[in-house]
Amino acid sequence: MTGHAPITQNLQLRTLGDAVVTRGGQPLEWPARSAEDLLWYLHAHPGGAYRADLLMDLWGLEDTPAAANRFRVALHRLRATLGSVDAVAEVRGRYALHPDLLTASDTAALQEGLQAARLARTDAEREEALRRALACVEGEYLPQVRADWVEEARAYWRSARVRAHVSLALLHCARRECPLAAQALGRAVQADPLIGEDHHQRLMTCLAQTRGRYEAVEHYRRYRRYLRQEVGDTPMPDTVELAERLKAGELICLEAERELGRAGHREDEPATC
């Protein structure tokens, strides 16, 4: 990095559910759309990107002198808006955001919370870390951006928040906190309907416990319809069987069934919370 002015410390980048940069709580005013586009592109590529890739991905331009000039103008405006020439560094031809800007982003808070949850020594610490991670998540990554270059990063951060919701749900399941487990699982499958089918099964049983068999069977029907329409597939046989059991009025707890199975519980004795 150069010896120019330090990165402004009160900048915050919101990307999960919005695409906004604030300074002291106030949104920044962008002098041109190209500068803002460049910021979000670099945020989605924290390892940096070459100018030729930037030009093609953002504006569909070959790396000609005219296009390079357009890039220099956008870069100058971005650095000026963020308040430091060091906001974007160029190292061996690759352009990247300053690490402090990445740290000031909600994605960094999500990542930090997930890491703290992995290292937590107790369930209480793990739950606190997961809730801290999810507190910064309001939706999809850069929802306003409609471009191919954002899809890889969007899928990554969607997966991260789904992991957080599922981990939180499993903690609640272990404590038989069915309403909280259903809430967390519902948010997970809403973010990514194609998460493991076992999570849909667990959500069905939680819904039956908390809202009744109708809600559980309705979730199964929605999931079955989604699979048919979006991927041309059908639920697994054990999911179909579970739906029939719930429809017949059984109150089933998958967590309890697994524990009882480990303890040698008879298969014909249904497990409930």
C-alpha positions as CSV (number, residue, x, y, z in Angstrom):
1,M,0.0,0.0,0.0
2,T,1.1,3.6,-0.5
3,G,1.7,6.3,2.1
4,H,-1.4,8.3,1.2
5,A,-4.4,9.1,3.5
6,P,-5.6,6.1,5.6
7,I,-8.8,4.4,4.8
8,T,-11.7,6.1,6.5
9,Q,-12.7,4.1,9.6
10,N,-16.4,5.0,9.7
11,L,-17.3,3.4,6.3
12,Q,-19.8,0.5,6.3
13,L,-20.6,-1.7,3.4
14,R,-24.0,-3.4,3.3
15,T,-24.3,-6.2,0.7
16,L,-26.6,-8.8,2.2
17,G,-30.1,-7.7,1.3
18,D,-29.0,-4.3,0.0
19,A,-26.1,-2.6,-1.8
20,V,-25.2,0.5,0.2
21,V,-22.1,2.2,1.5
22,T,-22.5,4.6,4.5
23,R,-20.2,7.0,6.2
24,G,-21.2,7.8,9.7
25,G,-24.6,6.2,9.0
26,Q,-25.3,8.3,5.9
27,P,-25.4,6.8,2.4
28,L,-22.6,7.9,0.1
29,E,-23.5,9.9,-3.0
30,W,-22.0,8.3,-6.2
31,P,-20.7,10.7,-8.8
32,A,-21.3,8.0,-11.5
33,R,-22.8,4.6,-11.8
34,S,-19.5,3.2,-13.1
35,A,-17.7,4.0,-9.8
36,E,-20.4,2.1,-7.7
37,D,-20.4,-0.8,-10.2
38,L,-16.6,-1.1,-9.8
39,L,-16.9,-1.1,-6.0
40,W,-19.3,-4.0,-6.0
41,Y,-17.4,-5.9,-8.6
42,L,-14.2,-5.7,-6.5
43,H,-16.2,-6.7,-3.3
44,A,-17.4,-9.8,-5.1
45,H,-13.8,-10.6,-6.1
46,P,-11.8,-10.0,-2.9
47,G,-8.8,-11.6,-4.4
48,G,-8.7,-8.9,-7.0
49,A,-9.2,-8.8,-10.8
50,Y,-7.3,-7.8,-13.9
51,R,-8.4,-4.8,-15.8
52,A,-9.2,-6.8,-18.9
53,D,-11.6,-8.9,-16.9
54,L,-13.2,-5.9,-15.2
55,L,-13.8,-4.2,-18.5
56,M,-15.4,-7.2,-20.1
57,D,-17.5,-8.3,-17.1
58,L,-18.7,-4.8,-16.1
59,W,-19.1,-3.1,-19.5
60,G,-18.6,-5.7,-22.2
61,L,-15.4,-3.8,-23.4
62,E,-12.2,-5.1,-24.8
63,D,-9.0,-3.7,-23.2
64,T,-8.5,-0.9,-25.6
65,P,-7.0,2.6,-24.9
66,A,-10.4,4.1,-24.8
67,A,-11.8,1.4,-22.5
68,A,-8.7,1.7,-20.3
69,N,-9.4,5.5,-19.9
70,R,-13.0,4.7,-18.9
71,F,-11.7,2.4,-16.2
72,R,-9.2,5.0,-14.9
73,V,-12.0,7.5,-14.6
74,A,-14.2,5.1,-12.7
75,L,-11.3,4.1,-10.5
76,H,-10.5,7.7,-9.7
77,R,-14.1,8.4,-8.8
78,L,-14.4,5.4,-6.6
79,R,-11.2,6.3,-4.7
80,A,-12.4,9.9,-4.3
81,T,-15.8,8.8,-3.1
82,L,-14.4,6.4,-0.5
83,G,-11.9,9.1,0.6
84,S,-8.6,7.5,-0.1
85,V,-6.4,6.5,-3.0
86,D,-5.6,3.4,-1.1
87,A,-9.2,2.3,-1.2
88,V,-8.3,0.3,-4.3
89,A,-4.8,-1.1,-4.7
90,E,-3.1,-2.4,-7.8
91,V,-0.6,-5.2,-7.3
92,R,1.0,-6.9,-10.3
93,G,-1.9,-5.9,-12.6
94,R,-4.6,-7.0,-10.2
95,Y,-7.0,-4.4,-8.7
96,A,-8.5,-5.1,-5.2
97,L,-10.3,-3.4,-2.4
98,H,-8.3,-2.5,0.7
99,P,-8.7,-5.2,3.4
100,D,-10.1,-2.6,5.8
101,L,-13.1,-2.1,3.4
102,L,-13.7,-5.8,3.2
103,T,-13.6,-5.9,7.0
104,A,-16.1,-3.1,7.2
105,S,-18.6,-5.2,5.2
106,D,-21.5,-7.2,6.6
107,T,-20.1,-10.3,4.8
108,A,-17.1,-10.1,7.2
109,A,-19.4,-10.0,10.1
110,L,-21.2,-13.1,8.8
111,Q,-17.9,-14.9,8.3
112,E,-16.6,-13.9,11.7
113,G,-19.8,-15.2,13.4
114,L,-19.6,-18.5,11.6
115,Q,-16.0,-18.9,12.5
116,A,-16.8,-18.1,16.2
117,A,-19.6,-20.7,16.1
118,R,-17.2,-23.4,14.9
119,L,-14.7,-22.6,17.7
120,A,-17.4,-22.2,20.4
121,R,-16.9,-24.5,23.5
122,T,-20.5,-24.5,24.6
123,D,-23.9,-24.6,22.9
124,A,-24.7,-21.2,24.4
125,E,-21.6,-19.7,22.9
126,R,-22.3,-21.3,19.6
127,E,-25.9,-20.0,19.5
128,E,-24.7,-16.5,20.4
129,A,-22.2,-16.5,17.6
130,L,-24.7,-17.8,15.1
131,R,-27.2,-15.1,16.0
132,R,-24.5,-12.5,15.8
133,A,-23.7,-13.8,12.3
134,L,-27.3,-13.7,11.1
135,A,-28.0,-10.3,12.6
136,C,-26.3,-8.7,9.7
137,V,-28.1,-10.7,7.0
138,E,-31.2,-9.1,5.4
139,G,-31.3,-11.0,2.1
140,E,-29.4,-12.0,-1.0
141,Y,-25.9,-10.7,-1.7
142,L,-26.1,-7.6,-3.9
143,P,-29.7,-8.1,-4.8
144,Q,-29.8,-5.0,-7.1
145,V,-27.0,-6.5,-9.3
146,R,-28.1,-8.4,-12.4
147,A,-24.9,-9.8,-14.0
148,D,-23.2,-13.1,-14.4
149,W,-20.1,-11.9,-12.5
150,V,-22.0,-11.7,-9.2
151,E,-23.5,-15.2,-9.2
152,E,-20.5,-17.1,-7.8
153,A,-20.2,-14.7,-4.8
154,R,-24.0,-14.7,-4.4
155,A,-24.1,-18.5,-4.2
156,Y,-21.2,-18.5,-1.7
157,W,-22.9,-16.0,0.7
158,R,-26.3,-17.7,0.3
159,S,-24.6,-21.0,1.4
160,A,-23.0,-19.3,4.3
161,R,-26.3,-17.9,5.7
162,V,-28.0,-21.2,5.1
163,R,-25.3,-23.0,7.1
164,A,-25.9,-20.5,9.9
165,H,-29.7,-21.1,9.9
166,V,-29.3,-24.9,9.8
167,S,-26.7,-24.9,12.6
168,L,-29.0,-22.8,14.7
169,A,-31.9,-25.1,14.0
170,L,-29.9,-28.2,15.0
171,L,-29.1,-26.5,18.4
172,H,-32.8,-25.9,18.9
173,C,-33.7,-29.4,17.8
174,A,-31.3,-30.9,20.3
175,R,-33.1,-28.9,23.1
176,R,-36.5,-29.8,21.7
177,E,-37.3,-26.1,21.0
178,C,-39.5,-26.9,18.1
179,P,-40.9,-23.4,17.3
180,L,-37.4,-21.9,17.2
181,A,-36.1,-24.9,15.1
182,A,-39.0,-24.5,12.7
183,Q,-38.3,-20.8,12.3
184,A,-34.6,-21.3,11.6
185,L,-35.2,-24.2,9.2
186,G,-37.9,-22.2,7.4
187,R,-35.5,-19.4,6.7
188,A,-32.9,-21.9,5.5
189,V,-35.2,-23.6,3.0
190,Q,-36.5,-20.2,1.9
191,A,-33.0,-19.1,1.0
192,D,-32.1,-22.3,-0.7
193,P,-34.9,-24.8,-1.4
194,L,-32.3,-27.3,-2.7
195,I,-30.6,-27.8,0.6
196,G,-30.4,-31.4,1.8
197,E,-33.7,-33.2,1.8
198,D,-33.2,-34.2,5.4
199,H,-33.6,-30.6,6.4
200,H,-37.0,-30.5,4.7
201,Q,-37.9,-33.7,6.6
202,R,-36.9,-32.1,9.9
203,L,-38.9,-29.0,9.1
204,M,-42.0,-31.1,8.3
205,T,-41.8,-32.7,11.7
206,C,-41.2,-29.4,13.5
207,L,-44.2,-27.9,11.7
208,A,-46.4,-30.8,12.7
209,Q,-45.3,-30.4,16.3
210,T,-45.8,-26.6,16.4
211,R,-48.5,-25.7,13.8
212,G,-50.3,-29.0,13.1
213,R,-50.2,-31.6,10.4
214,Y,-51.8,-29.4,7.8
215,E,-48.8,-27.0,7.8
216,A,-46.4,-30.0,7.6
217,V,-48.2,-31.6,4.7
218,E,-48.5,-28.3,2.9
219,H,-44.7,-27.8,3.1
220,Y,-44.2,-31.2,1.7
221,R,-46.6,-30.4,-1.2
222,R,-44.8,-27.2,-1.9
223,Y,-41.4,-28.9,-1.9
224,R,-42.7,-31.7,-4.1
225,R,-44.1,-29.1,-6.6
226,Y,-40.8,-27.2,-6.5
227,L,-38.8,-30.3,-7.3
228,R,-41.1,-31.2,-10.2
229,Q,-41.2,-27.7,-11.8
230,E,-37.6,-26.6,-11.2
231,V,-35.4,-29.7,-11.4
232,G,-37.8,-32.4,-12.8
233,D,-37.4,-34.6,-9.8
234,T,-39.4,-36.1,-7.0
235,P,-38.9,-36.4,-3.2
236,M,-37.1,-39.4,-1.8
237,P,-39.2,-42.4,-0.7
238,D,-38.5,-41.8,3.0
239,T,-39.7,-38.2,2.6
240,V,-42.9,-39.5,1.0
241,E,-43.3,-42.0,3.8
242,L,-42.8,-39.3,6.4
243,A,-45.4,-37.1,4.8
244,E,-47.9,-39.9,4.9
245,R,-47.2,-40.5,8.6
246,L,-47.7,-36.9,9.4
247,K,-50.8,-36.8,7.3
248,A,-52.2,-39.7,9.3
249,G,-51.7,-37.6,12.5
250,E,-48.4,-39.0,13.9
251,L,-46.3,-36.5,15.9
252,I,-42.8,-37.4,15.0
253,C,-39.5,-35.9,16.3
254,L,-36.6,-36.9,14.1
255,E,-34.1,-35.9,16.7
256,A,-35.8,-38.1,19.3
257,E,-36.0,-41.0,16.8
258,R,-32.3,-40.9,16.2
259,E,-31.5,-40.8,19.8
260,L,-33.8,-43.6,20.6
261,G,-32.4,-45.6,17.7
262,R,-28.9,-45.2,19.1
263,A,-30.3,-46.5,22.4
264,G,-31.9,-49.5,20.8
265,H,-35.6,-48.2,20.7
266,R,-38.1,-50.5,19.0
267,E,-38.9,-49.3,15.4
268,D,-42.7,-49.7,16.0
269,E,-42.6,-47.1,18.8
270,P,-42.9,-43.6,17.3
271,A,-40.7,-41.0,19.0
272,T,-42.2,-37.6,19.9
273,C,-40.9,-34.5,21.7
